[in-house]
Every structure is written in C-alpha cells, then in structure tokens.
Amino acid sequence: MGERRKIVLAYSGGLDTSVAIHWLRERYDAEVATLTIDLGANAELDEARERALAIGAVRADVYDAREEFIRDYVWPALQAGALYEGVYPLATALGRPLIAKHLVRIAREEGAFAIAHGCTGKGNDQVRFDVSAAALAPELKVLAPAREWGMGRDQEIVYARERDIPLKLSGASAYSVDENLWGRSVEAGDLEDPWKEPPEAAYEWTASAANAPDEPRYVEVGFEEGVPVSLDGEQVGALELVQQMHEAAGAHGVGRIDHIENRLVGIKSREVYEAPAAAALSAAHRALEGMVLTKDQARFKERMAMEYADLVYNGLWFSAHRLDLDAYVRSTQQFVTGTVRLRLHKGSATAVGRRSDAALYRHDLATYDEGDAFDHRASEGFISIYGLPVRTQARIQGKGVEGA
Ligand code: ARG
C-alpha cells in the first residue's frame, strides 16, 4: 500500500513516553499514534495531546476510561477482596490491562503492526502490558523503548534537547509516581531505604493521622450485590462514589500503605501507596460480607482473594483463570446487599455498624438477653460428639496430648 508502518503508543505526556514518540519513529521508520487514557489521574490531558502532536504523532487520542475502569476492573477486585500481599489494592495493576485493551483497539483501527509502552525492564507493568496484549492480539508486536534504549533520565533529556522535543519537566520529583482513581503508588528516591520512614512529601492524597481532624467522620456505604451504590443514603454513580470516598477518607488520613513488595520479576521493592477510597470501601465491603456469608463461604473466599490478587498483580487479567474466579466471586456476592457505617478517624476506616436484609446474624440466636432462641441444652450432645476424638486419644495415648 506504500503507507508507512504504524505503532500505537500508550502516552502519559511525561518524559519517557515523549522521548519514545521520537525514538520509535526513528528506530522503526514508522508513524506513531498515541493514546492517553484518563483513569482519573489529574494530568493535563489536552496538553498531553498537543505535545504528542508537536513531537510528531500522526494521531493523538485522549480517552476517558474512568467509568469503565471502576465498573469492569475495580469493582470485581473489590468484590473479590483482592489485596496483593494482604495490603496493596492493585490500582496500577488493574489499570494496565484496560490500557492494553484500548491500545489494541486503536492498533486495529490503524492497521498498526505494534503497540508500545514506556515501561522499564524492571517492573511489573511491562509484564501486564505485554501479556495482556498477547492475550488480546497475539499478532501484534509489543515494543518497550525504555527497555531497549539504555538511557537514564538525564540522557533522555539530552536526547530530547538535541531533537527539539518539547517536554514538560515536572520539577524533578524525588519519586516515581503512578496514579489513578483507585490509588497512588510512590517509589524510588529516599523510599529505597526501607529503614527510613516515608517523609510527608511522599504523600499527596492523604492527611497524616496527626493532622487529621480530631472529630471522626461517619459515612454510610450502601452495597448492592457487593457493589457500592450509595453514600449516606444517596444513590451515586460509580465514579462519583469513588471520588467522594477518596476526599472523605483522604482527609482523615485513611489509606496510607508502606509495603516491601515482591515483584513478579523477582526483586523486592519498597512501595508506598495512598488508596483512601480503596481502603475505606474494602473495609466496608468486608464488614458486610461478615453479615451475609457463612463461615465456610468466608473462609474459602479468603483463599480466592489471594489467588485473585496474585493473578491481577501478575498480569493475567485477560485469562480464563480470571473469568473462572470472577464467576465464583459473583456467585458469592448475591446477598452482599446492605449498608455499612464506617468511622473515618485519624488514619483508620473502621466499620462500626452494619445491616442487611439477608444477614445471617440473628439477634434471637446471638442474644444473652430475653428472647434467646438458641437451644443451650443441645450443646451438650454436640460437644459430646465433637470432643469424642479428643477423649479417645486422651484415653488411649494418655499424656501424649499434653506436650511438654
Ligand atoms: N508496585 C506497584 C505495582 O506493581 C505499582 C507500580 C507503579 N508503576 C510505576 N510505573 N510507578 O502494581
């Protein structure tokens, strides 16, 4: 066709991906289209679009995927209770497959031979992009300039200056930051010393507990089948709900996480996160599950949660395994409908009240007061059988059971 080959690049507007537009054009003698996905980070997206075109992109899309992100990625992870290594709500890890999906969409529209991203060769994000693309479009190549070019930040700046690439250099931030609606990840700089307490400058979304208001704030979160749908009795859309919870919880210092994390590529890294909405909504969701799931369901789901978190973290969002787990999780959420009252105070989000029409908590069974419907005498027979193996062992093997 005589047309030049095309590459679709995930473009953040920052240094790496700005340099990448130029580098890919030269290296592959190709045209570069950029895609900037809005996942709720407060970057200036129109400015990024202008910059991409100025650097020589033939097409520069900005796409608002915030609703889709919450609905199709964040809610399923919340329902699953997925926290990587028990603490990280997976904001970045959930965003990558969504971005990959839209890169593939544009690549197909453009007949591109490759998609590209700005990830380095050291992190998890490259794996998430590459493996997601492999699942969705095995015919597409995935290019990662920053994995190949061997330039550090200063060399990239020189490269850009020599080629008149317009840059917007954020006053050399001490950290490497990735943000979206569900959380903010902060790494590098002085955080690389795991002994050092993260300085206040690492945090932007949350108040320190010390500076948070002395008065607690109470919020009622309403759920329908495991999805948050209302705040303080008002139905709100998904996006607004996350944003409102972000503000409320962040102001009370909720959602700071300091984690030594096991990356997929084998290294441990010190990661600091701020995820006020995720922390608060996770606490509320868990509290409601406590009311409606049986003990067996809750125990088993806990194991699934870890599996789900590992899978998301490890870049396997687009996999049959994830769909299988989703089917299980969805089934568990059938009765996760009700309301939780959270107390946000000095760095913690605590469920202090919960109610549901489907609650398995029954006052008449639980009460020590009048109206007790529990059959106390039945316990005797129950314990007799339950304790049978213990009595048998004690009788036959004697002191063997006491240890010491
Ligand atoms: N460690 C987190 C993860 O693997 C956050 C990564 C943030 N990415 C970044 N490019 N700064 O999901």
Residues whose N, C-alpha, C, O or C-beta is under 5 A from the ligand:
A	BS01	LIG	T92 A93 N124 S176 V177 D178 S185 E271
